[in-house]
Amino acid sequence: MSKRRLIALERIFKNGVINFGRNIWIAIAAIAMMAITLTILLFAVVANATFSHTINEITSHIDVSVYLKDSVTEPQRDKLIGQLKAVENVKSIEYISKNEALKTYVKQNTDNPDLLAAISETVNPLPASLNIKPNEPNDLQSIKKFLDKPEIAALQSDPTSYSGDRKAAIDKITRATKFFQEAGVIGIIVFIIISMLIIFNTIRMAIFNRRDELVIMRLLGATPWYIRGPFIVETVLYGVVAALISLGVCWTLFAVASQTLEASSFGLLDIGYSSQYFSDHLWQILTIQISIGIIIGAASSALATRRYLKLNN
């Protein structure tokens, strides 16, 4: 790059910074709207990561319990385990004997003497079972299809348990996550459009206020890029400032929330994990925020200058 071009770029950047300081009061609305847009985007990203974490935590405990009749022999049990291992989506199988089931039941009901007394008066009524861990907890059709076969159902003392409560919780969280993702995308698009319109009008006002100066620059031989450049630099600075404001607001909110909320979660949003995710990905978030702010600012300015600077005439 020639020295002349370097000098031109330096002057473009310098003039853009000067314009930013000179038009700061006019640009406050644009910066504020961009900051709101980037804040919504940041919260959407963190919330999506938090919901995914919550789903993974719950799905790690999803299992399928197959209850066996007392008449099932050891060879029949081993054959059933072997067949289950060959079923698609089966990750592991744990055999729980009647005695182990009774010990677990007693441990879970230590605070309920009536239940313990009732079960102690009879022969162990709890069945042996197979605890199946799936690879994909949200797709249990292959396992269910196998367990519903008549010859396999004949070995079972009770209906198969598919961890219904936890599966229902996962479905609710998944639906909530999808809703928030869609609402977040729509909200971000709306605010991006509003931000671009405000920046567009801000640059239009700046062009109108400096029209005599721009005409003189053009008559003196300034190139279109030399005239447009400072406006683009100015709006790029809008994006950088808005990104920093957004990051500062989110940092403060997460810090306050994690310190003042007694519970670690707020509805489906795990505040503790959200704060940790934000801290762990701070530099990536900062880079993305600034990049998006720059793109919004530069694109808006390019459209405005192309529309209102008639530099080809």
Long-range contacts (C-beta under 8 A, 24 or more apart in sequence): 8-226, 9-229, 11-226, 12-225, 12-226, 12-229, 12-230, 12-233, 13-229, 13-233, 15-229, 15-230, 15-233, 16-229, 16-230, 16-231, 16-232, 16-233, 16-234, 16-236, 16-237, 17-233, 17-234, 17-237, 18-230, 19-206, 19-230, 19-231, 19-233, 19-234, 20-233, 20-234, 20-237, 20-238, 23-202, 23-206, 23-234, 26-202, 26-205, 26-206, 27-202, 27-234, 27-238, 29-198, 29-202, 30-195, 30-198, 30-199, 30-202, 30-235, 30-238, 31-238, 31-241, 31-242, 31-245, 32-242, 33-191, 33-194, 33-195, 33-198, 34-195, 34-199, 34-238, 34-239, 34-242, 34-243, 34-293, 34-296, 34-297, 35-242, 35-243, 35-245, 35-246, 35-249, 36-191, 36-246, 37-188, 37-191, 37-192, 37-194, 37-195, 37-242, 37-296, 38-242, 38-243, 38-246, 38-289, 38-292, 38-293, 39-246, 39-249, 39-250, 40-184, 40-187, 40-188, 40-191, 41-184, 41-188, 41-289, 41-292, 42-246, 42-247, 42-250, 42-285, 42-289, 43-184, 43-250, 44-180, 44-181, 44-184, 44-185, 44-187, 44-188, 45-285, 46-250, 46-274, 46-277, 46-278, 47-180, 47-184, 47-269, 47-274, 48-177, 48-180, 48-181, 48-184, 49-274, 49-277, 50-269, 50-270, 50-273, 50-274, 50-277, 51-173, 51-176, 51-177, 51-180, 51-268, 51-269, 52-177, 53-270, 53-273, 53-277, 54-173, 54-268, 54-270, 54-273, 55-170, 55-173, 55-174, 55-177, 58-166, 58-169, 58-170, 58-173, 59-137, 59-138, 59-166, 59-170, 61-163, 61-166, 62-134, 62-137, 62-163, 62-166, 62-167, 62-170, 63-131, 63-132, 63-133, 63-134, 63-163, 64-131, 64-132, 64-134, 64-140, 64-143, 64-147, 64-160, 64-161, 64-162, 64-163, 65-129, 65-130, 65-131, 65-132, 65-160, 65-161, 65-163, 66-129, 66-130, 66-132, 66-147, 66-156, 66-160, 67-127, 67-128, 67-129, 67-156, 67-157, 67-158, 67-160, 67-161, 68-127, 68-128, 68-129, 68-130, 68-155, 68-156, 68-157, 69-127, 69-155, 69-156, 69-157, 70-98, 70-127, 70-128, 70-157, 72-128, 72-155, 76-155, 77-128, 80-130, 80-152, 80-155, 81-130, 83-146, 83-152, 84-130, 84-132, 84-143, 84-146, 87-142, 87-143, 87-146, 88-142, 89-134, 89-135, 89-136, 89-139, 89-140, 89-142, 89-143, 90-132, 90-133, 90-134, 90-135, 90-143, 91-133, 91-134, 91-135, 92-132, 92-133, 93-130, 93-131, 93-132, 93-133, 94-130, 94-131, 94-133, 95-128, 95-129, 95-130, 95-131, 96-128, 96-129, 96-130, 96-131, 97-128, 98-124, 98-126, 98-127, 98-128, 99-124, 101-126, 101-127, 101-128, 101-129, 102-126, 127-157, 127-158, 137-167, 137-170, 138-170, 138-174, 173-268, 176-268, 192-296, 195-296, 195-300, 196-296, 196-299, 196-300, 196-303, 197-300, 199-235, 199-238, 199-296, 199-297, 199-300, 199-301, 199-304, 200-300, 200-303, 200-304, 201-304, 202-235, 203-231, 203-234, 203-235, 203-300, 203-301, 203-304, 203-305, 203-308, 204-304, 204-307, 204-308, 206-231, 206-234, 207-231, 207-304, 207-305, 207-308, 207-309, 208-308, 214-309, 218-311, 224-309, 224-311, 224-312, 227-305, 227-309, 227-311, 228-301, 228-302, 228-305, 228-306, 228-309, 228-311, 231-301, 231-304, 231-305, 232-297, 232-298, 232-301, 232-302, 232-305, 234-301, 235-297, 235-298, 235-300, 235-301, 236-294, 236-297, 236-298, 236-301, 237-297, 238-293, 238-297, 239-290, 239-292, 239-293, 239-294, 239-295, 239-296, 239-297, 239-298, 240-290, 240-293, 240-294, 242-293, 243-286, 243-289, 243-290, 243-292, 243-293, 244-290, 246-289, 247-285, 247-286, 247-289, 250-278, 251-278, 254-278
